[in-house]
Amino acid sequence: MATNDQSNSGQVPQPRRSTLSAEYQRDWTEYYSAVAGKPPRDTLLKAADLFDQGQNQNQDQNQSPGGAATASRHAIDIGCGVGRDSHELLRRGWRVWATDFNDDSQRHTIGAAPPGTSGRLTYVASAMEELPANPQLPRVADLINASFALPFCNPEKFADLWRWIERTVRPGGRFAGQFFGDRDEWACIRPKSHFTRAQVEELFHGWAFEHFEEVEKEGDDAMGNTKYHHVFHIVARRDTGAEHA
Ligand SMILES: C[S@@+](CC[C@H](N)C(=O)[O-])C[C@H]1O[C@@H](n2cnc3c(N)ncnc32)[C@H](O)[C@@H]1O
């Protein structure tokens, strides 16, 4: 019987207007221009607020803080881009290790850091897949932030990266960031970079969700192109009894 699928045989179907390469990367310099001046991500703000609230509660109750005081809170920002989240943490007094593999990211993140904060910012130029072996990073962090970054990890290396995140976030510390869902338009480019809801929930065994938002909609991407989005926005707290380095 004749079929009509010759153009697709053996090939992964492409999304309608792909801005991603077959390697699941895009022109990040163009992306940085498009997002320049944008505010910090909501997930980062929620996580930072939760730390602040925890500290205020402890102060109100005249107890020692359960986590570090603001000045000594440590955050790692994976795939930091132009540094919009790193800069907010610096403004709030955090010590920040911002990391990305793109040279323009380094220029933006260091160049646009809030005045007087450079002593609390370390830029680590690295692929995220190499972070577990990177001696420049702290062994323990209060927060690992990864806004719209982890989907770009090589899927073969993702399990190692996630284990490192779990080892590095102290018990009671937090993760903030996004995962792309299995119904997202880009799933056809690299399905292994997309998670079902159940897979995301499984990943966070040993964590408590403080914010879990599943968004599925037709909307604009950073460059103004229409795209079908399926995204999980997450803030999670590492269980106090969780495994730690
Ligand atoms: C969608 S942008 C997000 C940037 C920033 N976190 C934000 O929310 O605006 C993804 C970032 O991940 C970086 N990235 C992509 N693949 C990477 C990899 N394998 N290792 C390190 N960084 C990577 C890109 O350079 C880019 O800055």
The ligand as an SDF file (V2000), in Angstrom:
LIG
                    3D

 27 29  0  0  0  0  0  0  0  0999 V2000
   17.3880   29.6910   27.9350 C   0  0  0  0  0  0  0  0  0  0  0  0
   18.9360   30.3030   28.4350 S   0  0  0  0  0  0  0  0  0  0  0  0
   18.5550   30.7140   30.1200 C   0  0  0  0  0  0  0  0  0  0  0  0
   19.4600   31.8060   30.6450 C   0  0  0  0  0  0  0  0  0  0  0  0
   19.0830   32.3270   32.0180 C   0  0  0  0  0  0  0  0  0  0  0  0
   19.1500   31.3060   33.0360 N   0  0  0  0  0  0  0  0  0  0  0  0
   17.6920   32.9240   31.9800 C   0  0  0  0  0  0  0  0  0  0  0  0
   16.7930   32.4260   32.6530 O   0  0  0  0  0  0  0  0  0  0  0  0
   17.5050   33.9080   31.2540 O   0  0  0  0  0  0  0  0  0  0  0  0
   19.9360   28.8520   28.5970 C   0  0  0  0  0  0  0  0  0  0  0  0
   21.3820   29.1330   28.9790 C   0  0  0  0  0  0  0  0  0  0  0  0
   22.0280   27.8800   29.1330 O   0  0  0  0  0  0  0  0  0  0  0  0
   23.3060   27.9410   28.5460 C   0  0  0  0  0  0  0  0  0  0  0  0
   23.6590   26.5820   28.1390 N   0  0  0  0  0  0  0  0  0  0  0  0
   23.0790   25.8240   27.1870 C   0  0  0  0  0  0  0  0  0  0  0  0
   23.6540   24.6220   27.1290 N   0  0  0  0  0  0  0  0  0  0  0  0
   24.6200   24.6250   28.0740 C   0  0  0  0  0  0  0  0  0  0  0  0
   25.5480   23.6540   28.5180 C   0  0  0  0  0  0  0  0  0  0  0  0
   25.5820   22.4430   27.9750 N   0  0  0  0  0  0  0  0  0  0  0  0
   26.4010   23.9950   29.5170 N   0  0  0  0  0  0  0  0  0  0  0  0
   26.3620   25.2350   30.0740 C   0  0  0  0  0  0  0  0  0  0  0  0
   25.4870   26.1830   29.6980 N   0  0  0  0  0  0  0  0  0  0  0  0
   24.6320   25.8850   28.7150 C   0  0  0  0  0  0  0  0  0  0  0  0
   23.1840   28.9010   27.3810 C   0  0  0  0  0  0  0  0  0  0  0  0
   24.4370   29.4580   27.0540 O   0  0  0  0  0  0  0  0  0  0  0  0
   22.1830   29.9050   27.9430 C   0  0  0  0  0  0  0  0  0  0  0  0
   22.8440   30.9790   28.5590 O   0  0  0  0  0  0  0  0  0  0  0  0
  1  2  1  0
  2  3  1  0
  2 10  1  0
  3  4  1  0
  4  5  1  0
  5  6  1  0
  5  7  1  0
  7  8  2  0
  7  9  1  0
 10 11  1  0
 11 12  1  0
 11 26  1  0
 12 13  1  0
 13 14  1  0
 13 24  1  0
 14 15  1  0
 14 23  1  0
 15 16  2  0
 16 17  1  0
 17 18  1  0
 17 23  2  0
 18 19  1  0
 18 20  2  0
 20 21  1  0
 21 22  2  0
 22 23  1  0
 24 25  1  0
 24 26  1  0
 26 27  1  0
M  CHG  2   2   1   9  -1
M  END
$$$$
